[in-house]
Amino acid sequence: MANHIVRMAGAAYLTYLGLRMVFHRSGNTGHPVEFARESHWAIYRSGFLTNLLNPKVALFFVAFLPQFVAPSAESKILAFVFLGGVFMRTGTIWCLVLAWFGSAVSRRLRENPSAGARLRRASGALFVGLGVKLAVSK
């Protein structure tokens, strides 16, 4: 019974959020939006602390990486550090690609307010659809 109530409340909330997004009317002047710039140090510090305090990263290193270190290896610590370095390098490259792509998409959306409005309406319709699906699912 409690599960059903929580599910219905979640479905109603998703539908509410979706309808707000679909019918939202902004007082947009048509000028591109500019955001306040942060220093490179503040951005780096924020990302570093986020990753340092993220328990998923530690769980990944403890649970996943050891299986790739041979039990007969002379220096298990060196192998573990090497694999960690490979993980950090590929993760950094992937995050840089995501940041570049996100920046390009954000710039285009800010330059074209109608595209942002269409995206907001499409997201709202998706929320409404998910809310309805949640409400009718068993």
C-alpha positions as CSV (number, residue, x, y, z in Angstrom):
1,M,0.0,0.0,0.0
2,A,2.8,2.4,0.9
3,N,4.6,1.6,-2.3
4,H,1.5,2.4,-4.3
5,I,1.1,5.8,-2.5
6,V,4.8,6.7,-3.1
7,R,4.5,5.6,-6.8
8,M,1.4,7.7,-7.4
9,A,2.9,10.7,-5.6
10,G,6.0,10.4,-7.8
11,A,3.9,10.0,-10.9
12,A,1.9,13.1,-10.0
13,Y,5.0,15.1,-9.3
14,L,6.6,14.1,-12.6
15,T,3.5,15.0,-14.5
16,Y,3.3,18.3,-12.6
17,L,6.9,19.2,-13.5
18,G,6.4,18.2,-17.1
19,L,3.3,20.3,-17.5
20,R,5.1,23.3,-16.0
21,M,7.9,22.8,-18.5
22,V,5.5,22.4,-21.5
23,F,3.4,25.5,-20.6
24,H,6.2,27.7,-19.3
25,R,6.3,31.2,-20.8
26,S,9.6,33.0,-20.4
27,G,10.1,36.7,-20.5
28,N,13.1,36.1,-22.8
29,T,14.4,39.3,-24.5
30,G,16.1,37.3,-27.2
31,H,19.6,38.2,-26.0
32,P,22.1,35.5,-25.3
33,V,22.4,34.6,-21.6
34,E,25.8,35.2,-20.0
35,F,26.8,33.3,-16.8
36,A,29.2,34.6,-14.2
37,R,32.7,33.3,-14.7
38,E,34.5,31.4,-12.0
39,S,38.3,31.2,-11.6
40,H,40.1,28.2,-12.9
41,W,41.2,27.4,-9.4
42,A,37.6,27.4,-8.0
43,I,36.5,25.1,-10.8
44,Y,39.5,22.7,-10.2
45,R,39.0,22.7,-6.5
46,S,35.3,21.9,-6.9
47,G,35.9,19.0,-9.2
48,F,38.8,17.7,-7.1
49,L,36.7,17.7,-3.9
50,T,33.7,16.1,-5.7
51,N,35.8,13.2,-6.9
52,L,37.7,12.8,-3.7
53,L,34.5,12.6,-1.7
54,N,32.7,10.3,-4.2
55,P,32.4,6.8,-2.7
56,K,31.8,5.2,-6.1
57,V,35.4,6.0,-7.2
58,A,36.8,4.2,-4.1
59,L,34.5,1.3,-4.6
60,F,35.6,1.0,-8.2
61,F,39.3,0.9,-7.3
62,V,38.7,-1.7,-4.5
63,A,36.2,-3.9,-6.3
64,F,37.1,-3.8,-10.0
65,L,40.8,-3.1,-10.5
66,P,42.4,-5.8,-8.3
67,Q,41.1,-8.6,-10.7
68,F,43.5,-7.2,-13.4
69,V,46.6,-7.5,-11.2
70,A,48.2,-10.9,-11.5
71,P,48.7,-12.7,-8.2
72,S,52.2,-13.6,-9.3
73,A,53.2,-10.0,-10.1
74,E,56.4,-8.8,-8.3
75,S,55.0,-5.4,-7.5
76,K,51.3,-5.5,-7.0
77,I,51.2,-1.9,-5.8
78,L,53.0,-0.7,-9.0
79,A,50.5,-2.6,-11.2
80,F,47.6,-1.1,-9.2
81,V,49.0,2.4,-9.5
82,F,49.5,1.9,-13.2
83,L,46.0,0.8,-13.7
84,G,44.7,3.6,-11.6
85,G,46.7,6.0,-13.8
86,V,45.2,4.5,-17.0
87,F,41.7,4.9,-15.5
88,M,42.4,8.6,-14.6
89,R,43.8,9.4,-18.0
90,T,40.9,7.9,-19.9
91,G,38.4,9.4,-17.5
92,T,40.0,12.8,-17.9
93,I,39.9,12.6,-21.7
94,W,36.3,11.5,-21.6
95,C,35.3,14.3,-19.2
96,L,37.1,16.9,-21.4
97,V,35.1,15.6,-24.4
98,L,31.9,15.9,-22.5
99,A,32.7,19.4,-21.3
100,W,33.6,20.5,-24.8
101,F,30.4,19.1,-26.2
102,G,28.3,20.5,-23.4
103,S,29.8,23.9,-23.9
104,A,29.1,23.8,-27.6
105,V,25.5,22.7,-27.2
106,S,25.0,25.3,-24.4
107,R,26.4,28.1,-26.5
108,R,24.1,27.2,-29.4
109,L,21.0,26.9,-27.1
110,R,21.8,30.3,-25.5
111,E,22.2,31.9,-29.0
112,N,18.9,30.5,-30.2
113,P,16.1,31.0,-27.6
114,S,13.5,29.2,-29.6
115,A,15.7,26.0,-29.6
116,G,15.9,26.2,-25.9
117,A,12.1,26.6,-25.6
118,R,11.6,23.6,-27.9
119,L,14.0,21.5,-25.8
120,R,12.2,22.5,-22.6
121,R,8.8,21.5,-24.1
122,A,10.2,18.2,-25.3
123,S,11.7,17.5,-21.9
124,G,8.3,18.4,-20.3
125,A,6.5,16.1,-22.6
126,L,9.0,13.3,-21.7
127,F,8.3,14.0,-18.0
128,V,4.6,13.8,-18.5
129,G,5.0,10.5,-20.4
130,L,7.1,9.1,-17.6
131,G,4.6,10.2,-15.0
132,V,1.7,8.6,-16.9
133,K,3.7,5.4,-17.4
134,L,4.6,5.3,-13.7
135,A,0.9,5.8,-12.8
136,V,-0.4,3.0,-15.0
137,S,2.4,0.5,-14.3
138,K,1.8,-2.3,-11.8
